[in-house]
Amino acid sequence: MSISTNTAKPHQRSTQPSACGDSALNNGEMPSHAPWYLYIIENKAGQLYTGITNNPERRIRQHRGELVGGAKALRGKGPLVFKVIFQVGDKSTAARLEYEVKQLPKTKKLAVVAAASFKSYYCVKASLNL
């Protein structure tokens, strides 16, 4: 009886694209850091949902049920529409701003949507064509 040994290092990432379509890898390079976004979605009942992502197009598809991974709070509440999307830099900043927006009452969230700005960030929804 022989025991085969795995020569791959346990925490080493492959430089080859995966079968799942990981096209972000280019010539063995790790992908550059994508910007993070804070977004507010409105559902058919007029409820607002705030979240963060580094890929708004994928995230809305997840929330709509087209891809796995959407928020349970939005299931069956479509149609879902991005009201605002703010490019905020890194994940840490995005998470902090998400918490701040989630603490606001709905009237103030609607004011953020109407102004298309929050703190020093401005809506980039139009430039993303979503």
HUJO-V29100 format. One line per field, one symbol per residue. burial: 1 if it has 16 or more other C-alpha atoms within 10 Angstrom, else 0. Layout:
burial->???
This chain:
burial->0000000000000000000000001000000000011111111000011111110100110111100001000100100101111111001001101100100000001001100111000111100000
